[in-house]
């Protein structure tokens, strides 16, 4: 019978292949045409309440003057 010994180099190689496969999956998911609209909407979230804050800031500023 032949024993299969797994050394540290084999484990590192398998880990590299596993991480590379996960990276490729994330890359495909990221650039998928089905997700484009959701990502475009999420990209605008930091600017969503920018317009809501402006009138309150302007009103407070005009009352201080």
Secondary structure, DSSP 8 states (H G I E B T S, - for coil): -------HHHHHHHHHHHHHHHHHHHHHHHT-GGGHHHHHHHHTGGGTTHHHHHHHHHHHHHHH-
